[in-house]
Amino acid sequence: MAALLSPRNALTIARIVRVNHAGEFGAIRIYSAQIAVARRLYPDCVPMLCEMLGDEIEHCSLFRSAMPARKSRPCRVMRFWSLGGWLLGFLTALMGRRGIWACTAAVEAAVHRHLDDQLHFLSGKDDALHAVILSIREEELAHLHHAEAQLANEDMLVKALRAVISLCTNVLIWLSTWGDSVRMAATLRHAKTT
């Protein structure tokens, strides 16, 4: 971690670790609920869901380990991430295979955008956390690509489901970072135009 961080940047980094930990925990809950339903109704989906769940468990552990050095702690709204993730996974699994993959695609697309913003922000500020997020980003992107491949022909219901899930994911990210996620996205947009 960089030795001289402004208090604002140190707080933003602590919030990045917090929201990523919460997000990974939410993803664990989503995949766990989807697996519970898929074991009975869509056993062909279970191996990939289990692989994704394993990735999310590892990611959650990495972010939990990164907390102490950055004076971060678990998110105050973890109950929302937990309950919301489980309900989202359960309900989308009841909607069928397309529901499962629409959920994965929506969540992973939102996460991918935020990880890109975080990587831009962390560059030169926290090289260790930057490296962790960069390694995780590739696995999250693989989850997104797999889900999108399962949704070759998106109908209006799948598009609407993805939009609602993406909006909810972005709201939880905003709440968990107290708006820092919006500031990072604006900084990245500004950097791309200059």
C-alpha positions as CSV (number, residue, x, y, z in Angstrom):
1,M,0.0,0.0,0.0
2,A,1.2,3.5,-0.8
3,A,2.8,5.2,2.2
4,L,1.2,8.6,1.8
5,L,-2.5,8.5,1.2
6,S,-4.8,11.4,1.8
7,P,-7.5,10.7,4.5
8,R,-10.1,10.8,1.7
9,N,-8.3,8.2,-0.4
10,A,-7.6,5.9,2.6
11,L,-11.4,6.1,3.4
12,T,-12.3,5.3,-0.2
13,I,-9.9,2.3,-0.2
14,A,-11.5,1.0,3.0
15,R,-14.9,1.4,1.4
16,I,-13.7,-0.5,-1.7
17,V,-12.6,-3.4,0.4
18,R,-15.9,-3.3,2.4
19,V,-18.2,-3.2,-0.7
20,N,-16.2,-5.9,-2.5
21,H,-16.4,-8.2,0.6
22,A,-20.1,-7.6,0.9
23,G,-20.6,-8.2,-2.8
24,E,-18.8,-11.5,-2.8
25,F,-20.8,-12.5,0.3
26,G,-24.0,-11.6,-1.6
27,A,-22.8,-13.7,-4.6
28,I,-22.2,-16.6,-2.3
29,R,-25.7,-16.4,-1.1
30,I,-27.1,-16.0,-4.7
31,Y,-25.2,-19.1,-6.0
32,S,-26.0,-21.1,-2.8
33,A,-29.8,-20.6,-3.3
34,Q,-29.6,-21.2,-7.0
35,I,-27.7,-24.5,-6.4
36,A,-30.3,-25.6,-3.9
37,V,-33.1,-25.2,-6.5
38,A,-31.0,-26.3,-9.5
39,R,-30.1,-29.6,-7.8
40,R,-33.8,-30.6,-8.1
41,L,-34.9,-28.8,-11.2
42,Y,-31.9,-28.1,-13.4
43,P,-29.0,-30.5,-12.5
44,D,-27.2,-29.6,-15.7
45,C,-26.6,-26.1,-14.3
46,V,-25.1,-27.3,-10.9
47,P,-21.5,-27.9,-11.9
48,M,-21.0,-24.4,-13.3
49,L,-22.9,-22.8,-10.4
50,C,-20.6,-24.8,-8.0
51,E,-17.5,-23.6,-9.8
52,M,-18.7,-19.9,-9.6
53,L,-19.6,-20.4,-6.0
54,G,-16.1,-21.6,-5.3
55,D,-14.6,-18.6,-7.0
56,E,-16.9,-16.2,-4.9
57,I,-15.9,-18.0,-1.7
58,E,-12.2,-17.4,-2.5
59,H,-12.8,-13.8,-3.5
60,C,-14.7,-13.1,-0.2
61,S,-11.9,-14.5,1.8
62,L,-9.3,-12.4,-0.1
63,F,-11.3,-9.2,0.6
64,R,-11.8,-10.2,4.3
65,S,-8.1,-10.7,4.6
66,A,-7.4,-7.2,3.1
67,M,-9.6,-5.4,5.6
68,P,-7.3,-5.0,8.7
69,A,-4.4,-3.4,6.8
70,R,-6.9,-0.8,5.3
71,K,-8.8,-0.2,8.6
72,S,-11.9,-1.6,7.0
73,R,-14.6,-3.7,8.5
74,P,-17.6,-5.7,7.1
75,C,-20.4,-3.6,5.7
76,R,-23.2,-2.4,8.0
77,V,-25.9,-3.6,5.5
78,M,-24.5,-7.2,5.3
79,R,-28.0,-8.5,6.3
80,F,-29.4,-6.9,3.1
81,W,-26.6,-8.5,1.0
82,S,-27.2,-11.8,2.7
83,L,-31.0,-11.9,2.6
84,G,-31.2,-10.1,-0.7
85,G,-28.7,-12.4,-2.3
86,W,-30.4,-15.5,-1.1
87,L,-33.9,-14.3,-2.2
88,L,-32.6,-13.2,-5.6
89,G,-30.9,-16.5,-6.1
90,F,-33.9,-18.5,-5.0
91,L,-36.4,-16.5,-7.1
92,T,-34.4,-16.4,-10.2
93,A,-33.7,-20.1,-10.0
94,L,-37.5,-20.7,-9.8
95,M,-37.8,-18.8,-13.0
96,G,-35.7,-21.4,-14.8
97,R,-32.3,-21.6,-16.4
98,R,-32.8,-18.3,-18.1
99,G,-33.6,-16.7,-14.8
100,I,-30.4,-18.1,-13.3
101,W,-28.2,-16.9,-16.1
102,A,-30.0,-13.5,-16.4
103,C,-29.2,-13.0,-12.7
104,T,-25.6,-13.9,-13.1
105,A,-25.2,-11.7,-16.2
106,A,-26.8,-8.7,-14.5
107,V,-24.8,-9.0,-11.3
108,E,-21.5,-9.7,-13.0
109,A,-21.9,-6.9,-15.5
110,A,-22.5,-4.4,-12.7
111,V,-19.6,-5.8,-10.7
112,H,-17.3,-5.7,-13.8
113,R,-18.0,-2.0,-14.3
114,H,-17.3,-1.2,-10.6
115,L,-14.1,-3.3,-10.6
116,D,-12.9,-1.3,-13.6
117,D,-13.6,2.0,-11.7
118,Q,-11.8,0.6,-8.7
119,L,-8.8,-0.5,-10.7
120,H,-8.4,3.0,-12.1
121,F,-8.7,4.6,-8.7
122,L,-6.3,2.2,-7.0
123,S,-3.6,2.6,-9.6
124,G,-0.6,4.0,-7.8
125,K,-2.5,4.2,-4.5
126,D,-2.7,0.6,-3.3
127,D,-0.8,-1.8,-5.6
128,A,-1.5,-4.9,-3.5
129,L,-5.3,-4.4,-3.6
130,H,-5.1,-3.4,-7.2
131,A,-3.4,-6.8,-7.9
132,V,-6.1,-8.7,-6.0
133,I,-8.9,-7.0,-7.8
134,L,-7.2,-7.5,-11.2
135,S,-6.9,-11.2,-10.6
136,I,-10.5,-11.5,-9.4
137,R,-11.8,-9.4,-12.4
138,E,-10.8,-12.1,-14.8
139,E,-12.8,-14.8,-13.0
140,E,-15.8,-12.4,-12.7
141,L,-15.6,-11.7,-16.4
142,A,-15.6,-15.4,-17.2
143,H,-18.8,-15.7,-15.1
144,L,-20.3,-12.9,-17.2
145,H,-19.3,-14.5,-20.5
146,H,-20.6,-17.9,-19.5
147,A,-24.0,-16.4,-18.4
148,E,-24.3,-14.3,-21.6
149,A,-23.5,-17.4,-23.7
150,Q,-26.5,-19.1,-22.1
151,L,-28.8,-16.2,-23.0
152,A,-28.1,-16.2,-26.8
153,N,-31.6,-14.8,-27.6
154,E,-32.7,-12.4,-24.8
155,D,-36.4,-11.8,-24.7
156,M,-38.1,-8.8,-23.1
157,L,-38.5,-10.6,-19.8
158,V,-34.8,-11.4,-19.6
159,K,-33.9,-7.8,-20.5
160,A,-36.3,-6.5,-17.9
161,L,-35.0,-8.9,-15.2
162,R,-31.4,-8.0,-16.0
163,A,-32.2,-4.2,-15.8
164,V,-33.9,-4.6,-12.4
165,I,-31.2,-6.8,-10.9
166,S,-28.5,-4.4,-12.2
167,L,-30.3,-1.4,-10.7
168,C,-30.6,-3.2,-7.3
169,T,-26.9,-4.2,-7.4
170,N,-25.8,-0.6,-8.2
171,V,-28.0,0.7,-5.3
172,L,-26.4,-1.7,-2.9
173,I,-23.0,-0.8,-4.1
174,W,-23.8,2.9,-3.7
175,L,-25.1,2.4,-0.2
176,S,-22.1,0.3,0.8
177,T,-19.6,2.9,-0.4
178,W,-21.6,6.0,0.6
179,G,-21.4,7.3,-3.0
180,D,-17.7,6.7,-3.5
181,S,-18.6,4.3,-6.4
182,V,-20.2,7.2,-8.2
183,R,-17.2,9.4,-7.6
184,M,-14.8,6.7,-9.0
185,A,-17.0,6.2,-12.1
186,A,-17.0,10.0,-12.8
187,T,-13.2,10.2,-12.4
188,L,-12.7,7.3,-14.8
189,R,-15.1,8.9,-17.3
190,H,-13.2,12.1,-17.0
191,A,-9.8,10.4,-17.5
192,K,-11.1,8.7,-20.6
193,T,-12.1,12.0,-22.2
194,T,-8.9,13.8,-21.5
